[in-house]
């Protein structure tokens, strides 16, 4: 239980921070004083993949909490553990 708390308690925010950092790119100042931000295509793909993973984890958590409600009102046993 401790490991799950550590992973979901600290792991998901860390993944979010990594994804935001990946998608932010590298800022460089040009000769005329303007700032140009370049994001590597693989970094963008990795960031979006992490965002999708985080969205799925959040959705799974919400559905896990609501599994008994869904079973009671719809009869749909989502994870196979509703009583």
Rosetta constraint file for C-alpha pairs under 8 A:
AtomPair CA 1 CA 5 HARMONIC 6.24 0.50
AtomPair CA 2 CA 6 HARMONIC 6.15 0.50
AtomPair CA 3 CA 7 HARMONIC 6.07 0.50
AtomPair CA 4 CA 8 HARMONIC 6.01 0.50
AtomPair CA 4 CA 9 HARMONIC 7.90 0.50
AtomPair CA 5 CA 9 HARMONIC 5.28 0.50
AtomPair CA 5 CA 10 HARMONIC 7.81 0.50
AtomPair CA 6 CA 10 HARMONIC 5.54 0.50
AtomPair CA 6 CA 11 HARMONIC 6.70 0.50
AtomPair CA 7 CA 11 HARMONIC 4.45 0.50
AtomPair CA 7 CA 12 HARMONIC 6.96 0.50
AtomPair CA 8 CA 12 HARMONIC 5.53 0.50
AtomPair CA 9 CA 13 HARMONIC 7.50 0.50
AtomPair CA 10 CA 14 HARMONIC 6.23 0.50
AtomPair CA 11 CA 15 HARMONIC 6.15 0.50
AtomPair CA 12 CA 16 HARMONIC 6.20 0.50
AtomPair CA 12 CA 54 HARMONIC 6.83 0.50
AtomPair CA 13 CA 17 HARMONIC 6.18 0.50
AtomPair CA 14 CA 18 HARMONIC 6.22 0.50
AtomPair CA 15 CA 19 HARMONIC 6.16 0.50
AtomPair CA 15 CA 50 HARMONIC 6.86 0.50
AtomPair CA 15 CA 54 HARMONIC 7.82 0.50
AtomPair CA 16 CA 20 HARMONIC 6.19 0.50
AtomPair CA 16 CA 50 HARMONIC 7.33 0.50
AtomPair CA 16 CA 51 HARMONIC 7.03 0.50
AtomPair CA 16 CA 54 HARMONIC 7.46 0.50
AtomPair CA 17 CA 21 HARMONIC 6.14 0.50
AtomPair CA 18 CA 22 HARMONIC 6.13 0.50
AtomPair CA 18 CA 47 HARMONIC 7.60 0.50
AtomPair CA 19 CA 23 HARMONIC 6.20 0.50
AtomPair CA 19 CA 46 HARMONIC 7.38 0.50
AtomPair CA 19 CA 47 HARMONIC 4.33 0.50
AtomPair CA 19 CA 48 HARMONIC 7.28 0.50
AtomPair CA 19 CA 50 HARMONIC 6.09 0.50
AtomPair CA 19 CA 51 HARMONIC 6.80 0.50
AtomPair CA 20 CA 24 HARMONIC 6.07 0.50
AtomPair CA 20 CA 47 HARMONIC 6.96 0.50
AtomPair CA 21 CA 25 HARMONIC 7.14 0.50
AtomPair CA 22 CA 39 HARMONIC 7.82 0.50
AtomPair CA 22 CA 43 HARMONIC 5.37 0.50
AtomPair CA 22 CA 44 HARMONIC 6.46 0.50
AtomPair CA 22 CA 46 HARMONIC 7.51 0.50
AtomPair CA 22 CA 47 HARMONIC 5.69 0.50
AtomPair CA 23 CA 39 HARMONIC 6.54 0.50
AtomPair CA 23 CA 43 HARMONIC 6.47 0.50
AtomPair CA 23 CA 44 HARMONIC 5.26 0.50
AtomPair CA 23 CA 47 HARMONIC 5.83 0.50
AtomPair CA 24 CA 37 HARMONIC 7.94 0.50
AtomPair CA 24 CA 39 HARMONIC 6.82 0.50
AtomPair CA 25 CA 37 HARMONIC 6.06 0.50
AtomPair CA 25 CA 38 HARMONIC 5.32 0.50
AtomPair CA 25 CA 39 HARMONIC 4.16 0.50
AtomPair CA 25 CA 40 HARMONIC 6.96 0.50
AtomPair CA 26 CA 37 HARMONIC 5.47 0.50
AtomPair CA 26 CA 38 HARMONIC 5.41 0.50
AtomPair CA 26 CA 39 HARMONIC 6.41 0.50
AtomPair CA 27 CA 35 HARMONIC 6.39 0.50
AtomPair CA 27 CA 36 HARMONIC 5.57 0.50
AtomPair CA 27 CA 37 HARMONIC 4.30 0.50
AtomPair CA 27 CA 38 HARMONIC 6.48 0.50
AtomPair CA 28 CA 35 HARMONIC 5.61 0.50
AtomPair CA 28 CA 36 HARMONIC 5.35 0.50
AtomPair CA 28 CA 37 HARMONIC 6.36 0.50
AtomPair CA 29 CA 33 HARMONIC 5.95 0.50
AtomPair CA 29 CA 34 HARMONIC 5.71 0.50
AtomPair CA 29 CA 35 HARMONIC 4.44 0.50
AtomPair CA 29 CA 36 HARMONIC 6.21 0.50
AtomPair CA 30 CA 34 HARMONIC 5.52 0.50
AtomPair CA 30 CA 35 HARMONIC 6.16 0.50
AtomPair CA 30 CA 36 HARMONIC 7.10 0.50
AtomPair CA 39 CA 43 HARMONIC 6.82 0.50
AtomPair CA 39 CA 44 HARMONIC 6.64 0.50
AtomPair CA 40 CA 44 HARMONIC 6.35 0.50
AtomPair CA 41 CA 45 HARMONIC 6.29 0.50
AtomPair CA 42 CA 46 HARMONIC 6.07 0.50
AtomPair CA 43 CA 47 HARMONIC 6.05 0.50
AtomPair CA 44 CA 48 HARMONIC 6.19 0.50
AtomPair CA 45 CA 49 HARMONIC 6.11 0.50
AtomPair CA 46 CA 50 HARMONIC 6.23 0.50
AtomPair CA 47 CA 51 HARMONIC 6.22 0.50
AtomPair CA 48 CA 52 HARMONIC 6.18 0.50
AtomPair CA 49 CA 53 HARMONIC 6.21 0.50
AtomPair CA 50 CA 54 HARMONIC 6.14 0.50
AtomPair CA 51 CA 55 HARMONIC 6.17 0.50
AtomPair CA 52 CA 56 HARMONIC 6.19 0.50
AtomPair CA 53 CA 57 HARMONIC 6.19 0.50
AtomPair CA 54 CA 58 HARMONIC 6.18 0.50
AtomPair CA 55 CA 59 HARMONIC 6.08 0.50
AtomPair CA 56 CA 60 HARMONIC 5.96 0.50
AtomPair CA 57 CA 61 HARMONIC 6.18 0.50
AtomPair CA 58 CA 62 HARMONIC 6.27 0.50
AtomPair CA 59 CA 63 HARMONIC 6.16 0.50
AtomPair CA 60 CA 64 HARMONIC 5.98 0.50
AtomPair CA 61 CA 65 HARMONIC 6.30 0.50
AtomPair CA 62 CA 66 HARMONIC 6.25 0.50
AtomPair CA 63 CA 67 HARMONIC 5.74 0.50
AtomPair CA 64 CA 79 HARMONIC 7.70 0.50
AtomPair CA 66 CA 70 HARMONIC 6.13 0.50
AtomPair CA 67 CA 71 HARMONIC 6.13 0.50
AtomPair CA 67 CA 77 HARMONIC 7.22 0.50
AtomPair CA 67 CA 78 HARMONIC 6.47 0.50
AtomPair CA 67 CA 79 HARMONIC 7.45 0.50
AtomPair CA 67 CA 82 HARMONIC 6.35 0.50
AtomPair CA 68 CA 72 HARMONIC 6.03 0.50
AtomPair CA 68 CA 82 HARMONIC 5.46 0.50
AtomPair CA 68 CA 83 HARMONIC 7.02 0.50
AtomPair CA 69 CA 73 HARMONIC 6.20 0.50
AtomPair CA 70 CA 74 HARMONIC 5.58 0.50
AtomPair CA 70 CA 75 HARMONIC 6.86 0.50
AtomPair CA 70 CA 76 HARMONIC 6.30 0.50
AtomPair CA 70 CA 77 HARMONIC 7.46 0.50
AtomPair CA 70 CA 78 HARMONIC 7.90 0.50
AtomPair CA 71 CA 75 HARMONIC 4.38 0.50
AtomPair CA 71 CA 76 HARMONIC 4.89 0.50
AtomPair CA 71 CA 77 HARMONIC 5.38 0.50
AtomPair CA 71 CA 78 HARMONIC 7.59 0.50
AtomPair CA 71 CA 82 HARMONIC 6.60 0.50
AtomPair CA 77 CA 81 HARMONIC 7.08 0.50
AtomPair CA 77 CA 82 HARMONIC 6.01 0.50
AtomPair CA 78 CA 82 HARMONIC 7.75 0.50
